[in-house]
Amino acid sequence: MSQQLQSRRLRQPIVVVLGHVDHGKTTLLDKIRGTAVVKKEPGEMTQEVGASFVPTSVIEKIAEPLKKTFPIKLEIPGLLFIDTPGHELFSNLRRRGGSVADIAILVVDIVEGFQKQTYESLEILRSRKVPFLVAANKIDRIPGWKAVDTYSFLESIKGQRKDVQTQLDNYIYRLVGQLAELGFNADRFDRIRDFTKTVAIVPVSAKTGEGIAELLALLAGLTQNYMKTKLRFAEGPAKGVILEVKELQGLGYTIDVIIYDGILKKNDTIVIGGLNGPIITKVRSILVPKPLQDIKVVKTDLTQIDEVYAAAGVKIYAPELENALAGSPLFAAENEQQVEEYKRIIQEEIASIKYYNANIAGIVVKADSLGSLEAIVEGLKQKNIPIRLADIGPITKKDITEAELTLQEAKEYGIIAAFRVKPLQGIEIPNKIKLIYSEIIYQLIDDIEKYITEVRESEKRRTLDSLILPGKFRLIPGYVFRRSDPVIVGVEVLGGIIRPKFPVMKKDGRRVGEILQIQDNKKSVDRATKGMEVAVSIKGNIMVGRQIDEGEILYTDVPKEDLELLLTKYKDIITDDMKEVIKEIINIKRINDPTYALGLKV
């Protein structure tokens, strides 16, 4: 290929599909792939591993009705769609400082609007700096929508009733608002003048195919127009990323790779990340599925090729791949100097994601790939959850030891969070350590957060149950049911809280006894708060009319340590009336102990 032609040639952009569960990601991908198979010419579609290639000729056929709206001559060879939608695989499409993906489709159910994973998808796209457009899916669910036999949304909308068009616009404006809240300008694609400043929303139906034409035309047009430099074809050793590591019967370990730059040839020396450090090996086979005639045919029959140009999805067979890391970079090296350079780059990259700090009382995180570990660590940092150890591979004895050490310092962080990894054979995790397992990144983070909250609440309840809290109450005149030990009187709670076993003191700080029981309407209760009038029994060497009198105000006798805990750790439970009682108790206690609650802020 001549140097001049090479410099003008563009590679196909890599497209990834993200969005909330059940919003139609897989259905949309299937529709795009199925449409491409139907519209292709014989021998036109190259076969990929982990990805699907949609050639330009297919895009042009599907987008034929849009020629007047989008008069664009396509220079890219087509679009390469990553087959598996969602966060989990996208996290492995990593590249230092960003992503291998050139553009993303954020699928949103137009009727449901933004959901939890929609926001999470946007966060990951923002952090990886990946441009995106929104596929507002399931327009066929809009009440009154009549499906039209076309791939074009603009053709279909013409045939819809006025009220249906208005309802569609209302749904679109809601999406525009939800994106605006997150700092993105957005609008329906046909109302946008500057695509560099506005996110395009394309109404589609993955079920009927309406809107697929505009979606493909926009993906092709936007990437070609605004990413020419990034898409410039590079002739040279391949650069890629490992999507998955798989064991194939009769072949051994293989890696599914997305090549995003350069050319990979059989017998090339490649450098990749491994569980125990960089792996240097030689490509024995480059495998792709046999040509696909029908979308229903599964891509299992593989055939060998001698070389592959970016961008492409291939399976590589080479020795020593059993410890290869998904999410790791792949570099083809031409000489020993390059091998050493790539080894250094990979070591640095892995070291920047793996983590260990014995001084931190934090959780232990184990994941199956570099990409998923990176995404989990990022997610945990956003939630301010401390990490003691983050690593790749199965759960080991060391992980259990680290979790046990954390447990001694902070019970809520005694966790091993496992993403698609299990303990090594023969290793049992003790009951005191919480194992949280998930195959969905954000579910794992949610479960971790939930468990930490539960443990904290439980510990808080246990501590609060043992604390003597500030309380103030008045003996109601005329409601003395028993005068001597135990005294039984009717009281009105003036502030704070009173409970059985709380010691009681007078205004001068003298302790007079301990609350035995509290009854409200002849039923025992475990507490009474401001405004309640209850019967209270007080045990102690006291008698009404001698040590205490009707109408007298009494307080709970709060130890210094309990008040300190309350004011430092549990301030959120202090009510305004309790705050006033605390101030009064401090003044009473300081009569005998000037250091009581010194330095504490109420």
VEXDREN-2710 file (C-alpha; in Angstrom, 1 decimal):
% VEXDREN-2710
k/r/px/py/pz
1/MET/0.0/0.0/0.0
2/SER/1.5/3.4/-1.0
3/GLN/2.5/5.8/1.8
4/GLN/0.2/8.5/0.4
5/LEU/-2.9/6.2/0.3
6/GLN/-2.0/4.9/3.7
7/SER/-1.9/8.4/5.2
8/ARG/-5.4/9.2/3.8
9/ARG/-7.0/5.9/4.9
10/LEU/-9.2/5.8/8.0
11/ARG/-9.8/2.8/10.2
12/GLN/-13.3/1.9/11.4
13/PRO/-14.4/3.6/14.7
14/ILE/-15.0/1.3/17.7
15/VAL/-18.5/1.7/19.1
16/VAL/-19.6/0.5/22.5
17/VAL/-23.2/0.3/23.9
18/LEU/-24.1/1.2/27.5
19/GLY/-27.2/1.8/29.5
20/HIS/-29.6/0.6/32.2
21/VAL/-30.6/-3.0/32.5
22/ASP/-33.6/-3.9/30.3
23/HIS/-33.5/-0.6/28.4
24/GLY/-32.8/-2.6/25.2
25/LYS/-29.0/-2.6/24.7
26/THR/-28.7/-6.2/23.5
27/THR/-31.9/-5.9/21.3
28/LEU/-30.5/-2.8/19.7
29/LEU/-27.1/-4.5/19.0
30/ASP/-29.0/-7.5/17.6
31/LYS/-31.1/-5.3/15.4
32/ILE/-28.0/-3.5/14.0
33/ARG/-26.2/-6.8/13.4
34/GLY/-29.2/-8.5/11.9
35/THR/-29.9/-5.6/9.6
36/ALA/-26.3/-5.6/8.5
37/VAL/-26.4/-9.3/7.7
38/VAL/-29.6/-8.8/5.6
39/LYS/-28.2/-5.8/3.7
40/LYS/-24.6/-7.0/3.0
41/GLU/-23.2/-8.2/-0.3
42/PRO/-21.7/-11.7/-0.4
43/GLY/-18.2/-11.8/1.2
44/GLU/-18.6/-8.1/2.3
45/MET/-18.7/-8.6/6.1
46/THR/-15.5/-9.4/7.8
47/GLN/-15.9/-11.6/10.9
48/GLU/-14.7/-10.4/14.2
49/VAL/-14.3/-12.0/17.7
50/GLY/-16.1/-10.0/20.4
51/ALA/-17.2/-7.4/17.9
52/SER/-19.4/-7.0/14.8
53/PHE/-18.3/-5.0/11.8
54/VAL/-21.0/-3.1/9.8
55/PRO/-19.5/-2.0/6.5
56/THR/-20.1/1.5/5.0
57/SER/-22.0/0.1/2.0
58/VAL/-24.6/-1.3/4.5
59/ILE/-24.8/2.0/6.4
60/GLU/-25.3/3.8/3.0
61/LYS/-28.1/1.4/2.0
62/ILE/-29.9/1.7/5.3
63/ALA/-29.5/5.5/5.3
64/GLU/-30.6/5.9/1.7
65/PRO/-33.8/7.9/2.7
66/LEU/-31.6/10.4/4.6
67/LYS/-29.4/11.6/1.7
68/LYS/-31.0/15.0/1.7
69/THR/-30.8/15.4/5.5
70/PHE/-27.3/14.0/5.9
71/PRO/-25.4/14.6/2.6
72/ILE/-22.2/12.9/3.7
73/LYS/-19.7/10.9/1.8
74/LEU/-18.4/8.2/4.0
75/GLU/-14.6/7.6/4.1
76/ILE/-14.5/5.2/7.0
77/PRO/-14.7/1.5/6.1
78/GLY/-17.6/1.0/8.5
79/LEU/-18.3/0.7/12.2
80/LEU/-17.0/-1.9/14.7
81/PHE/-19.5/-2.6/17.4
82/ILE/-18.3/-4.3/20.6
83/ASP/-20.6/-7.4/20.9
84/THR/-21.2/-7.4/24.7
85/PRO/-23.0/-4.3/26.0
86/GLY/-22.7/-2.9/29.5
87/HIS/-20.2/-1.7/32.1
88/GLU/-18.5/-5.0/32.7
89/LEU/-16.9/-5.4/29.3
90/PHE/-16.5/-1.7/28.7
91/SER/-14.3/-1.5/31.7
92/ASN/-11.8/-3.8/29.9
93/LEU/-11.7/-1.6/26.9
94/ARG/-9.3/0.5/28.8
95/ARG/-6.4/2.5/27.6
96/ARG/-4.2/4.7/29.7
97/GLY/-6.0/8.0/30.2
98/GLY/-9.1/6.9/28.4
99/SER/-10.8/4.1/26.5
100/VAL/-10.2/2.1/23.3
101/ALA/-13.8/2.9/22.4
102/ASP/-14.1/5.9/20.0
103/ILE/-17.8/6.6/20.6
104/ALA/-20.6/5.2/22.7
105/ILE/-24.4/4.7/22.3
106/LEU/-26.1/5.4/25.6
107/VAL/-29.4/3.4/25.4
108/VAL/-32.3/5.0/27.4
109/ASP/-35.9/3.7/27.6
110/ILE/-37.7/6.8/26.3
111/VAL/-40.8/6.0/28.5
112/GLU/-38.8/5.3/31.7
113/GLY/-36.1/8.0/31.3
114/PHE/-32.9/7.9/33.2
115/GLN/-32.4/5.1/35.7
116/LYS/-29.6/4.2/38.1
117/GLN/-27.3/2.6/35.6
118/THR/-27.9/5.3/33.1
119/TYR/-26.3/7.8/35.5
120/GLU/-23.5/5.3/36.2
121/SER/-22.9/4.8/32.5
122/LEU/-22.6/8.5/32.0
123/GLU/-20.1/8.7/34.9
124/ILE/-17.8/6.1/33.3
125/LEU/-18.1/7.7/29.9
126/ARG/-17.2/11.1/31.4
127/SER/-14.2/9.6/33.4
128/ARG/-12.9/7.8/30.3
129/LYS/-13.5/10.9/28.0
130/VAL/-15.6/8.9/25.5
131/PRO/-18.1/11.0/23.3
132/PHE/-21.6/9.5/23.1
133/LEU/-25.0/9.9/21.6
134/VAL/-28.3/8.9/23.2
135/ALA/-30.5/6.2/21.6
136/ALA/-34.0/7.0/23.0
137/ASN/-35.2/3.5/22.6
138/LYS/-38.7/1.9/22.7
139/ILE/-40.6/4.6/20.7
140/ASP/-43.0/1.8/19.8
141/ARG/-44.1/1.9/23.4
142/ILE/-45.4/5.5/23.2
143/PRO/-49.2/5.3/23.4
144/GLY/-50.7/5.5/19.9
145/TRP/-47.4/4.9/18.1
146/LYS/-48.0/3.1/14.7
147/ALA/-44.9/1.2/13.5
148/VAL/-43.9/2.1/9.9
149/ASP/-41.9/-0.3/7.7
150/THR/-38.8/1.9/7.5
151/TYR/-35.4/2.2/9.2
152/SER/-35.8/6.0/9.2
153/PHE/-37.2/7.8/12.3
154/LEU/-37.8/10.9/10.2
155/GLU/-39.9/9.0/7.7
156/SER/-41.8/7.2/10.5
157/ILE/-42.6/10.4/12.5
158/LYS/-44.4/11.9/9.5
159/GLY/-47.0/9.2/9.7
160/GLN/-47.7/9.6/13.5
161/ARG/-50.7/11.5/14.9
162/LYS/-50.1/15.0/16.3
163/ASP/-50.8/13.9/19.9
164/VAL/-48.2/11.1/19.6
165/GLN/-45.6/13.5/18.2
166/THR/-46.3/15.8/21.2
167/GLN/-45.9/12.9/23.6
168/LEU/-42.6/12.0/21.9
169/ASP/-41.4/15.6/22.3
170/ASN/-42.3/15.6/26.0
171/TYR/-40.3/12.4/26.6
172/ILE/-37.3/13.9/24.6
173/TYR/-37.5/17.2/26.7
174/ARG/-37.4/15.1/29.9
175/LEU/-34.1/13.5/28.6
176/VAL/-32.8/16.9/27.7
177/GLY/-33.5/18.1/31.2
178/GLN/-31.9/15.0/32.8
179/LEU/-28.8/15.5/30.7
180/ALA/-28.7/19.3/31.5
181/GLU/-28.7/18.5/35.2
182/LEU/-25.5/16.5/34.6
183/GLY/-23.9/19.4/32.6
184/PHE/-24.6/18.2/29.0
185/ASN/-26.4/20.2/26.4
186/ALA/-28.6/17.9/24.4
187/ASP/-31.4/17.9/21.8
188/ARG/-33.1/15.8/19.2
189/PHE/-30.5/15.1/16.5
190/ASP/-32.4/16.9/13.7
191/ARG/-32.6/20.1/15.7
192/ILE/-28.8/20.4/16.3
193/ARG/-26.6/22.8/14.5
194/ASP/-23.3/22.2/16.3
195/PHE/-22.7/18.6/17.2
196/THR/-19.4/19.5/19.0
197/LYS/-21.4/21.3/21.7
198/THR/-24.7/19.3/21.8
199/VAL/-25.3/15.6/22.6
200/ALA/-27.6/14.1/19.9
201/ILE/-30.7/12.2/21.0
202/VAL/-31.9/9.7/18.4
203/PRO/-35.4/8.2/18.9
204/VAL/-35.3/4.5/17.9
205/SER/-37.1/1.3/18.2
206/ALA/-34.8/-1.7/18.6
207/LYS/-37.9/-3.8/18.0
208/THR/-39.1/-2.4/14.7
209/GLY/-35.8/-0.9/13.4
210/GLU/-37.2/2.7/13.2
211/GLY/-34.4/5.2/13.8
212/ILE/-31.6/2.7/13.0
213/ALA/-30.8/4.6/9.8
214/GLU/-30.3/7.9/11.7
215/LEU/-28.3/6.2/14.5
216/LEU/-25.8/4.6/12.1
217/ALA/-25.6/7.7/9.9
218/LEU/-24.8/9.9/12.9
219/LEU/-22.3/7.5/14.3
220/ALA/-20.5/7.3/11.0
221/GLY/-20.8/11.0/10.2
222/LEU/-19.7/12.3/13.6
223/THR/-16.7/10.0/14.0
224/GLN/-15.5/10.7/10.5
225/ASN/-16.0/14.5/10.8
226/TYR/-14.6/15.0/14.3
227/MET/-12.1/12.1/14.9
228/LYS/-10.2/12.0/11.6
229/THR/-6.8/12.3/13.4
230/LYS/-7.7/9.5/15.9
231/LEU/-9.0/7.3/13.1
232/ARG/-6.0/7.8/10.8
233/PHE/-4.7/4.4/9.8
234/ALA/-1.4/3.6/11.4
235/GLU/0.8/1.0/9.7
236/GLY/3.2/-0.4/12.3
237/PRO/3.2/-3.0/15.1
238/ALA/-0.3/-3.6/16.6
239/LYS/-1.6/-2.0/19.8
240/GLY/-4.6/-3.6/21.4
241/VAL/-6.4/-4.5/24.6
242/ILE/-7.4/-7.9/26.0
243/LEU/-11.2/-8.2/26.4
244/GLU/-11.3/-11.8/27.7
245/VAL/-9.1/-14.7/28.5
246/LYS/-10.7/-18.1/27.5
247/GLU/-9.7/-21.7/27.6
248/LEU/-10.6/-23.5/24.3
249/GLN/-10.9/-27.3/24.2
250/GLY/-8.1/-28.8/22.2
251/LEU/-6.3/-25.4/21.9
252/GLY/-5.6/-24.2/25.4
253/TYR/-5.7/-20.7/26.6
254/THR/-6.5/-17.9/24.1
255/ILE/-7.1/-14.1/24.4
256/ASP/-9.9/-12.2/22.7
257/VAL/-8.4/-8.9/21.7
258/ILE/-9.5/-5.6/20.2
259/ILE/-6.7/-4.2/18.0
260/TYR/-7.2/-0.4/17.8
261/ASP/-3.9/0.5/16.1
262/GLY/-1.5/-0.9/13.5
263/ILE/-1.2/-4.5/12.1
264/LEU/-0.9/-7.8/13.9
265/LYS/0.8/-10.6/12.1
266/LYS/1.2/-14.3/12.8
267/ASN/4.6/-15.0/14.6
268/ASP/4.7/-11.4/16.0
269/THR/6.2/-11.0/19.5
270/ILE/3.6/-9.6/21.8
271/VAL/3.9/-8.1/25.3
272/ILE/0.8/-8.3/27.6
273/GLY/0.0/-8.0/31.3
274/GLY/0.0/-11.2/33.4
275/LEU/-1.1/-12.1/37.0
276/ASN/2.6/-12.3/38.0
277/GLY/4.0/-9.6/35.7
278/PRO/4.4/-8.9/31.9
279/ILE/4.2/-11.9/29.6
280/ILE/6.3/-12.0/26.4
281/THR/5.1/-14.6/23.9
282/LYS/4.8/-15.3/20.1
283/VAL/1.5/-15.2/18.2
284/ARG/0.9/-18.8/16.9
285/SER/-2.5/-18.2/15.4
286/ILE/-4.8/-15.3/14.7
287/LEU/-8.4/-16.6/14.7
288/VAL/-11.7/-15.1/13.4
289/PRO/-15.1/-16.8/12.9
290/LYS/-15.9/-18.2/9.5
291/PRO/-18.0/-15.9/7.3
292/LEU/-21.4/-15.4/8.7
293/GLN/-24.3/-15.9/6.4
294/ASP/-27.1/-15.7/8.9
295/ILE/-27.3/-13.8/12.2
296/LYS/-28.6/-16.9/13.9
297/VAL/-25.4/-18.7/13.3
298/VAL/-23.2/-18.7/16.4
299/LYS/-19.6/-17.4/15.9
300/THR/-17.9/-20.6/17.1
301/ASP/-16.4/-22.0/13.9
302/LEU/-13.0/-20.3/13.8
303/THR/-10.6/-19.9/10.8
304/GLN/-7.0/-18.8/10.8
305/ILE/-5.7/-15.6/9.2
306/ASP/-2.1/-14.4/8.7
307/GLU/-2.6/-10.7/9.6
308/VAL/-5.2/-8.3/10.8
309/TYR/-5.5/-4.5/10.5
310/ALA/-7.0/-2.1/13.1
311/ALA/-9.7/-1.8/14.1
312/ALA/-10.6/-5.4/14.6
313/GLY/-11.7/-8.1/17.1
314/VAL/-9.6/-11.3/17.0
315/LYS/-8.8/-14.4/19.1
316/ILE/-5.1/-15.0/19.6
317/TYR/-3.5/-18.3/20.4
318/ALA/0.0/-18.2/21.9
319/PRO/2.0/-20.0/24.6
320/GLU/1.8/-19.0/28.3
321/LEU/-1.6/-17.2/28.1
322/GLU/-3.1/-19.0/31.2
323/ASN/-2.1/-16.0/33.4
324/ALA/-3.0/-13.3/30.9
325/LEU/-4.9/-10.3/32.4
326/ALA/-8.2/-9.2/30.8
327/GLY/-8.1/-5.4/30.5
328/SER/-4.4/-5.4/29.9
329/PRO/-2.7/-3.6/27.0
330/LEU/-1.3/-5.7/24.1
331/PHE/1.8/-4.4/22.2
332/ALA/3.4/-6.1/19.2
333/ALA/7.2/-5.6/19.6
334/GLU/9.7/-5.5/16.7
335/ASN/12.9/-5.7/18.8
336/GLU/14.3/-6.3/22.3
337/GLN/14.3/-2.5/23.0
338/GLN/10.6/-2.3/22.3
339/VAL/10.0/-5.4/24.4
340/GLU/11.7/-3.8/27.4
341/GLU/9.9/-0.5/26.9
342/TYR/6.4/-2.2/26.7
343/LYS/7.2/-4.3/29.8
344/ARG/7.9/-1.1/31.7
345/ILE/4.7/0.5/30.5
346/ILE/2.6/-2.5/31.4
347/GLN/4.2/-2.8/34.8
348/GLU/3.5/0.8/35.6
349/GLU/0.0/0.5/34.4
350/ILE/-0.8/-2.6/36.5
351/ALA/0.9/-1.0/39.5
352/SER/-1.3/2.1/39.2
353/ILE/-4.4/-0.1/39.5
354/LYS/-3.3/-2.8/42.0
355/TYR/-3.1/-1.4/45.5
356/TYR/-2.0/-2.4/49.0
357/ASN/-1.6/-0.3/52.2
358/ALA/-1.2/-2.1/55.5
359/ASN/-1.8/1.1/57.4
360/ILE/-5.4/1.5/56.1
361/ALA/-8.3/-0.2/57.8
362/GLY/-10.2/-0.8/54.5
363/ILE/-11.8/-3.5/52.5
364/VAL/-10.1/-6.2/50.3
365/VAL/-11.1/-6.1/46.6
366/LYS/-10.4/-9.0/44.2
367/ALA/-11.5/-8.9/40.6
368/ASP/-11.0/-11.0/37.4
369/SER/-9.6/-8.3/35.2
370/LEU/-7.6/-5.1/35.2
371/GLY/-10.5/-3.2/33.8
372/SER/-13.1/-4.4/36.3
373/LEU/-10.6/-3.8/39.2
374/GLU/-10.0/-0.2/38.0
375/ALA/-13.7/0.5/37.7
376/ILE/-14.5/-1.0/41.1
377/VAL/-11.7/1.0/42.8
378/GLU/-12.8/4.2/41.1
379/GLY/-16.4/3.5/42.3
380/LEU/-15.3/2.8/45.9
381/LYS/-13.2/6.0/46.0
382/GLN/-16.2/8.1/44.9
383/LYS/-18.1/6.6/47.8
384/ASN/-15.2/7.3/50.2
385/ILE/-14.9/3.6/51.1
386/PRO/-11.3/2.9/52.2
387/ILE/-9.3/0.1/50.4
388/ARG/-6.6/-1.9/52.1
389/LEU/-5.9/-4.3/49.2
390/ALA/-7.0/-4.3/45.5
391/ASP/-5.7/-7.2/43.3
392/ILE/-6.6/-9.5/40.5
393/GLY/-7.2/-13.3/40.8
394/PRO/-8.8/-15.7/43.2
395/ILE/-9.2/-15.1/46.9
396/THR/-6.1/-16.3/48.8
397/LYS/-5.1/-16.8/52.5
398/LYS/-3.3/-13.5/52.4
399/ASP/-6.6/-11.7/51.5
400/ILE/-8.4/-13.4/54.5
401/THR/-5.5/-12.3/56.8
402/GLU/-5.7/-8.7/55.5
403/ALA/-9.5/-8.7/56.0
404/GLU/-9.1/-10.0/59.6
405/LEU/-6.6/-7.3/60.4
406/THR/-9.1/-4.7/59.2
407/LEU/-11.8/-6.3/61.2
408/GLN/-9.9/-5.7/64.4
409/GLU/-9.8/-2.0/63.7
410/ALA/-13.1/-1.3/61.9
411/LYS/-15.8/-4.0/62.0
412/GLU/-17.7/-2.4/59.0
413/TYR/-14.7/-2.8/56.7
414/GLY/-14.1/-6.5/57.4
415/ILE/-15.1/-7.3/53.8
416/ILE/-13.7/-9.3/50.9
417/ALA/-15.4/-7.9/47.7
418/ALA/-15.1/-10.4/44.9
419/PHE/-15.9/-9.6/41.3
420/ARG/-16.3/-12.8/39.3
421/VAL/-13.6/-14.6/41.4
422/LYS/-13.9/-17.4/44.0
423/PRO/-11.6/-18.6/46.8
424/LEU/-8.7/-20.9/45.8
425/GLN/-9.5/-24.6/46.3
426/GLY/-9.4/-25.6/50.0
427/ILE/-9.7/-22.0/51.3
428/GLU/-12.6/-21.3/53.5
429/ILE/-13.6/-17.7/54.5
430/PRO/-14.4/-17.4/58.2
431/ASN/-17.9/-16.3/59.2
432/LYS/-16.7/-13.1/60.8
433/ILE/-15.4/-11.9/57.4
434/LYS/-18.2/-10.8/55.0
435/LEU/-17.7/-12.1/51.4
436/ILE/-19.6/-10.0/48.9
437/TYR/-19.7/-11.5/45.4
438/SER/-21.2/-10.1/42.3
439/GLU/-20.9/-10.3/38.5
440/ILE/-22.2/-6.7/38.0
441/ILE/-19.8/-3.9/39.0
442/TYR/-22.3/-1.5/40.3
443/GLN/-24.3/-4.2/42.1
444/LEU/-21.0/-5.1/44.0
445/ILE/-20.4/-1.4/45.0
446/ASP/-24.1/-1.1/46.1
447/ASP/-23.9/-4.3/48.2
448/ILE/-20.6/-3.1/49.8
449/GLU/-22.2/0.3/50.7
450/LYS/-25.3/-1.4/52.0
451/TYR/-23.4/-3.8/54.3
452/ILE/-21.2/-1.0/55.7
453/THR/-24.3/1.0/56.5
454/GLU/-26.0/-2.0/58.2
455/VAL/-22.9/-2.8/60.4
456/ARG/-22.6/0.9/61.4
457/GLU/-26.3/1.1/62.2
458/SER/-26.1/-2.1/64.2
459/GLU/-23.0/-0.9/66.1
460/LYS/-24.6/2.5/66.7
461/ARG/-27.8/0.8/68.1
462/ARG/-25.6/-1.4/70.3
463/THR/-23.6/1.6/71.5
464/LEU/-26.6/3.8/71.9
465/ASP/-28.4/1.1/73.9
466/SER/-25.5/1.1/76.3
467/LEU/-25.3/4.9/76.6
468/ILE/-27.0/6.9/79.3
469/LEU/-28.6/9.8/77.3
470/PRO/-29.6/13.2/78.6
471/GLY/-33.2/13.5/79.9
472/LYS/-35.2/15.9/82.0
473/PHE/-38.6/15.2/83.6
474/ARG/-41.0/16.6/86.2
475/LEU/-42.9/14.8/88.9
476/ILE/-46.6/15.6/88.2
477/PRO/-48.2/16.7/91.5
478/GLY/-51.1/14.4/92.7
479/TYR/-49.7/11.4/90.7
480/VAL/-47.8/9.5/93.4
481/PHE/-48.7/5.8/93.2
482/ARG/-46.0/4.6/95.7
483/ARG/-44.0/6.8/98.0
484/SER/-41.1/4.5/99.0
485/ASP/-38.5/2.3/97.3
486/PRO/-39.3/1.7/94.5
487/VAL/-41.0/5.1/94.1
488/ILE/-43.8/5.0/91.5
489/VAL/-44.8/8.4/90.2
490/GLY/-46.4/10.1/87.2
491/VAL/-43.9/12.2/85.3
492/GLU/-43.9/14.6/82.3
493/VAL/-40.8/14.4/80.1
494/LEU/-39.6/18.0/79.5
495/GLY/-36.7/17.2/77.1
496/GLY/-34.3/14.5/75.9
497/ILE/-35.0/10.9/76.6
498/ILE/-35.5/8.6/79.6
499/ARG/-35.1/4.8/79.7
500/PRO/-35.0/2.0/82.2
501/LYS/-31.6/1.6/83.9
502/PHE/-30.9/5.3/83.5
503/PRO/-29.5/6.8/86.8
504/VAL/-31.4/9.9/88.1
505/MET/-30.1/13.1/89.8
506/LYS/-31.5/16.2/91.3
507/LYS/-30.7/19.8/90.3
508/ASP/-27.8/19.9/92.7
509/GLY/-26.1/16.9/91.1
510/ARG/-27.0/14.4/93.9
511/ARG/-27.9/11.0/92.5
512/VAL/-31.3/9.7/93.9
513/GLY/-31.7/6.3/92.2
514/GLU/-32.2/4.5/88.9
515/ILE/-35.3/4.2/86.6
516/LEU/-36.6/0.6/86.9
517/GLN/-39.6/0.7/84.5
518/ILE/-41.6/3.1/82.4
519/GLN/-45.4/2.6/81.6
520/ASP/-47.5/4.4/79.1
521/ASN/-51.3/3.6/79.5
522/LYS/-50.4/0.6/81.7
523/LYS/-48.1/-0.8/78.9
524/SER/-44.3/-1.1/79.5
525/VAL/-42.3/1.0/77.1
526/ASP/-38.5/1.1/76.6
527/ARG/-38.3/4.9/76.4
528/ALA/-40.1/8.2/76.8
529/THR/-39.4/11.4/75.0
530/LYS/-40.4/15.1/75.2
531/GLY/-44.1/15.7/75.8
532/MET/-44.9/12.2/77.0
533/GLU/-46.7/11.7/80.3
534/VAL/-45.8/8.3/81.8
535/ALA/-45.6/6.3/85.0
536/VAL/-42.1/5.7/86.2
537/SER/-40.7/3.5/89.0
538/ILE/-37.4/4.7/90.6
539/LYS/-35.3/2.3/92.7
540/GLY/-33.1/3.9/95.4
541/ASN/-32.9/4.9/99.0
542/ILE/-35.6/7.5/98.4
543/MET/-39.1/8.6/99.5
544/VAL/-41.5/11.1/98.0
545/GLY/-41.7/14.0/100.4
546/ARG/-38.2/13.5/101.8
547/GLN/-35.4/13.1/99.1
548/ILE/-37.7/14.1/96.2
549/ASP/-40.9/16.2/96.1
550/GLU/-44.0/16.4/93.9
551/GLY/-43.5/19.0/91.1
552/GLU/-39.7/18.6/91.4
553/ILE/-37.5/18.4/88.2
554/LEU/-35.1/15.6/87.9
555/TYR/-32.4/14.8/85.3
556/THR/-30.7/11.6/84.0
557/ASP/-27.1/11.4/85.5
558/VAL/-25.0/11.2/82.3
559/PRO/-21.4/10.0/82.8
560/LYS/-18.7/12.1/81.2
561/GLU/-17.6/9.3/78.7
562/ASP/-21.2/8.8/77.5
563/LEU/-21.7/12.5/76.8
564/GLU/-18.4/12.7/75.0
565/LEU/-19.4/9.7/72.7
566/LEU/-22.8/11.3/72.1
567/LEU/-21.4/14.7/71.1
568/THR/-18.6/13.3/69.0
569/LYS/-20.0/10.1/67.3
570/TYR/-23.8/10.4/67.4
571/LYS/-24.5/14.1/67.0
572/ASP/-27.2/13.2/64.4
573/ILE/-29.5/11.8/67.1
574/ILE/-29.4/15.0/69.2
575/THR/-32.7/16.9/69.0
576/ASP/-33.1/20.6/69.9
577/ASP/-34.8/19.8/73.2
578/MET/-32.0/17.3/74.1
579/LYS/-29.5/20.0/73.3
580/GLU/-31.0/22.3/75.9
581/VAL/-31.0/19.4/78.5
582/ILE/-27.3/18.7/77.7
583/LYS/-26.4/22.4/78.5
584/GLU/-28.3/22.2/81.9
585/ILE/-26.7/18.8/82.8
586/ILE/-23.2/20.3/82.0
587/ASN/-23.9/23.2/84.4
588/ILE/-25.1/20.8/87.1
589/LYS/-22.2/18.4/86.8
590/ARG/-19.6/21.2/86.8
591/ILE/-20.6/22.1/90.4
592/ASN/-18.7/19.0/91.5
593/ASP/-16.4/18.4/88.5
594/PRO/-15.2/21.5/86.7
595/THR/-13.6/19.4/83.9
596/TYR/-17.0/17.7/82.9
597/ALA/-17.5/18.0/79.1
598/LEU/-14.7/20.5/78.9
599/GLY/-13.7/21.2/75.2
600/LEU/-16.9/19.5/73.9
601/LYS/-19.1/21.5/71.6
602/VAL/-22.9/21.2/72.1
END
